[in-house]
Each structure stands twice: as structure tokens, then as C-alpha cells.
Amino acid sequence: MTTYPIKPRIDVAVAVVFNAGGQVLWGCRPEGKPYAGYWEFPGGKVEPDETVWQALVRELKEELDITALEGGPWFRIEHDYEHANVRLHLYRVWRFEGSPKSLENQRFTWASLDSSDLSPILPATEPLLPKLAQPTVMALSNYEAGFEACAQRLERGLSNIKTPIYIQFREKALSGNALIQAFEHCYGLCQKTGQAMLLNSDTWLNLREHLDALPCPLHLTQAHLLSGQFQDLQCAGASVHDTDSLRIAFDRSLTYAVLGAVKPTPSHPGQPGLGWEKFLESAQGARLPVFAIGGLAAEDIRDAHLHGAHGIAMLSQFGLG
Ligand SMILES: Nc1nc2c([nH]c(=O)n2[C@@H]2O[C@H](COP(=O)(O)OP(=O)(O)OP(=O)(O)O)[C@@H](O)[C@H]2O)c(=O)[nH]1
């Protein structure tokens, strides 16, 4: 076995290139490189005089003869290999020119993001796939503002959407029968449409006396995340308001975090909102996918993707328009 007495630390630009059908471009590492024969996203080392995006554009041109035209940062992750400590800067690329050709004698293919059909996949990349492939839209329930209006909005929204989304059941003001009625409607709708339901941890505290078991993964409030509660239950993600909480979300192996509010919103009157630049700053160091929340609607998804958001979470805007 080769030994590497001095391990370099390298920054790597990693391009997740999407085609119009939602598949992504995979490359197979050629002979002569560490982990030859392993599948990876195209990319390579960031040179000292380059930004990550410049490195990504250069690598895609050199390896596959395509020109990346538009994309945005996703998140960063570090991995300790025998040959190097790598910091992977994942970017989505959603617009490019040209059709891929093998310029470095490597195999490549278009395949789904979760890519169960490709093997082996690089050890740092494989565990990321369920996180990358998770839904990019999260709709929050709001039955407490009126059962019928929320039920209709969710039903309309779900009938218009063709891709998987998350539905977070979050009802702080409901209790007793009203809470059960809202839960049963939301749960039934998720079952019927096959969409993934999440249960807000505050809401679970009010609901648990009525249920035999946790019906779906928890979405933790920041307070529950910080207090370390619910370690024994399945937790998918958490709401966070600062970078310390993002670190804790990563340490707790959560699948995502939700950070906001990005724009002013009626639920937080008088607060200006983080804005996209501050969102980007925080999301970049997160090491897990981060949803943006706060005054956002479906038309904000491009801005969100340009500023490091995995996707957007919507309260009252989901199902409108
Ligand atoms: N491109 C890419 N690299 C990855 C991924 N996952 C992952 O761990 N890496 C690691 O990131 C590093 C990329 O370095 P590389 O050797 O491919 O870079 P390069 O194309 O600049 O190579 P070169 O040394 O021939 O100039 C490798 O250690 C590789 O194992 C991935 O999904 N895509």
C-alpha cells in the first residue's frame, strides 16, 4: 500500500451538471489517478490564482469539452483521504454549452443524482447523494390561519407539482381536536400524493399524546436542536438562525437545515431579513444543504440557487398562483 508522508490539503471544484431531464453528469476516474475506476462528479483542483467557479469552468472544458454558463454554490465538505485532505466545493451547473466528450480517456454518463446504478462512487461523494437528491421545495402547513384555506392551498399546490417536495406540518397555535383534524388532513394528503412529511418538533410536543408513535421524521426547532432534545427519534433537519446552529445541525448528522428569514415577512414584523448575500455567507460554511426561508415564493428559486441555497421553504406562498 502506498504511504503519503506529507498529506496535501486541496480545494476541489466539483460540478453537479444537470441536463434538461434532471439527470446529472458522472465521470469515471481514469487509470493513473488515486481511486481509478471510481465514479465522481466532474471537477478538479482549484489552482492558486482561480476562483472555484473558474476552476470548475476550466475542468469541464478540459475533461469534457463543455462550457458551463450558469450555476451556483451548493455547499462544502471536507474529507480525509490517504493521499490528501480534500475540501470539496460543490456547485450546481444548470446551463452549459456543448455535448460532453471524453477528452481524458475517461468514461462518463448521465444518470440520476442518487445514482444507485453506478458503483463504486468516491468515498467522499457517495454519502452526500441522499442529501443532494432530497426535495428542493419545502411547504409549511398553516392550518392555524384557517383549516379550509390551508387544506385547499396544499391540495392545489400538490396537484400542480410534479417533483418530490417536503411538507412540514407546523402548527404552533392549534391543540386538541383542531390539531388532530389538521394532522389527519395533512398526513392523508402526503400519503395520497407520496410526498414526504416532516413534523415540527414543537408541534410534536402537542400531538404526541394523541399518537402511538412518531409518524414521520422530525423537523427540529432551533431551541430543540441546541438543547440536544429528541436524540432518540428520527430527525431530518432543523431550523437555524446562525452559523453556530448550522455547525450543530451538521454534527447531529441532519440531512438539511432551514435558514432565514431571507426577506421581510409578516411572521417576523419589523425585521429586515438577512438578504441573499448574508445567506450565502452562512450557507457556504454549512457542510449540509440549506433551505432558504422567509418571504419566498416559487419565483425565488433561481436566486436561492445562485446564493448557496439547496432550495426554498414556503409558508403562505405555497399553492398560490
Ligand atoms: N472531481 C471530483 N473530485 C472528487 C469528488 N469526490 C472526491 O472525493 N474528490 C476528490 O477530490 C480530488 C480531486 O482531485 P483530482 O485528482 O481529480 O484533480 P485534478 O483533476 O485537478 O487532477 P490532477 O492531479 O490530474 O491535476 C481527488 O482527491 C478526489 O478523490 C468528486 O465527486 N468529484
Ligand as a Chemical Component Dictionary entry (heavy atoms), coordinates in Angstrom:
data_LIG
# 
_chem_comp.id                   LIG 
_chem_comp.type                 NON-POLYMER 
_chem_comp.pdbx_formal_charge   0 
_chem_comp.three_letter_code    LIG 
# 
loop_
_chem_comp_atom.comp_id 
_chem_comp_atom.atom_id 
_chem_comp_atom.alt_atom_id 
_chem_comp_atom.type_symbol 
_chem_comp_atom.charge 
_chem_comp_atom.model_Cartn_x 
_chem_comp_atom.model_Cartn_y 
_chem_comp_atom.model_Cartn_z 
_chem_comp_atom.pdbx_ordinal 
LIG N1  N1  N 0 -13.876 15.888 -9.244  1  
LIG C1  C1  C 0 -14.210 15.289 -8.109  2  
LIG N2  N2  N 0 -13.282 15.061 -7.151  3  
LIG C2  C2  C 0 -13.678 14.436 -6.028  4  
LIG C3  C3  C 0 -15.047 14.053 -5.834  5  
LIG N3  N3  N 0 -15.142 13.443 -4.617  6  
LIG C4  C4  C 0 -13.899 13.416 -4.067  7  
LIG O1  O1  O 0 -13.597 12.933 -3.004  8  
LIG N4  N4  N 0 -12.999 14.038 -4.914  9  
LIG C5  C5  C 0 -11.572 14.147 -4.622  10 
LIG O2  O2  O 0 -11.086 15.407 -4.968  11 
LIG C6  C6  C 0 -9.784  15.303 -5.537  12 
LIG C7  C7  C 0 -9.821  15.826 -6.955  13 
LIG O3  O3  O 0 -8.590  15.767 -7.447  14 
LIG P1  P1  P 0 -8.215  15.309 -8.946  15 
LIG O4  O4  O 0 -7.011  14.498 -8.844  16 
LIG O5  O5  O 0 -9.380  14.741 -9.642  17 
LIG O6  O6  O 0 -7.950  16.742 -9.512  18 
LIG P2  P2  P 0 -7.404  17.188 -10.926 19 
LIG O7  O7  O 0 -8.407  16.793 -11.964 20 
LIG O8  O8  O 0 -7.062  18.621 -10.751 21 
LIG O9  O9  O 0 -6.189  16.216 -11.101 22 
LIG P3  P3  P 0 -4.665  16.344 -11.498 23 
LIG O10 O10 O 0 -3.956  15.961 -10.222 24 
LIG O11 O11 O 0 -4.539  15.305 -12.531 25 
LIG O12 O12 O 0 -4.391  17.729 -11.933 26 
LIG C8  C8  C 0 -9.396  13.850 -5.506  27 
LIG O13 O13 O 0 -8.688  13.566 -4.321  28 
LIG C9  C9  C 0 -10.764 13.160 -5.442  29 
LIG O14 O14 O 0 -10.672 11.909 -4.806  30 
LIG C10 C10 C 0 -15.989 14.295 -6.853  31 
LIG O15 O15 O 0 -17.178 13.942 -6.770  32 
LIG N5  N5  N 0 -15.527 14.923 -7.969  33 
# 
loop_
_chem_comp_bond.comp_id 
_chem_comp_bond.atom_id_1 
_chem_comp_bond.atom_id_2 
_chem_comp_bond.value_order 
_chem_comp_bond.pdbx_ordinal 
LIG N1  C1  SING 1  
LIG C1  N2  DOUB 2  
LIG C1  N5  SING 3  
LIG N2  C2  SING 4  
LIG C2  C3  DOUB 5  
LIG C2  N4  SING 6  
LIG C3  N3  SING 7  
LIG C3  C10 SING 8  
LIG N3  C4  SING 9  
LIG C4  O1  DOUB 10 
LIG C4  N4  SING 11 
LIG N4  C5  SING 12 
LIG C5  O2  SING 13 
LIG C5  C9  SING 14 
LIG O2  C6  SING 15 
LIG C6  C7  SING 16 
LIG C6  C8  SING 17 
LIG C7  O3  SING 18 
LIG O3  P1  SING 19 
LIG P1  O4  DOUB 20 
LIG P1  O5  SING 21 
LIG P1  O6  SING 22 
LIG O6  P2  SING 23 
LIG P2  O7  DOUB 24 
LIG P2  O8  SING 25 
LIG P2  O9  SING 26 
LIG O9  P3  SING 27 
LIG P3  O10 DOUB 28 
LIG P3  O11 SING 29 
LIG P3  O12 SING 30 
LIG C8  O13 SING 31 
LIG C8  C9  SING 32 
LIG C9  O14 SING 33 
LIG C10 O15 DOUB 34 
LIG C10 N5  SING 35 
# 
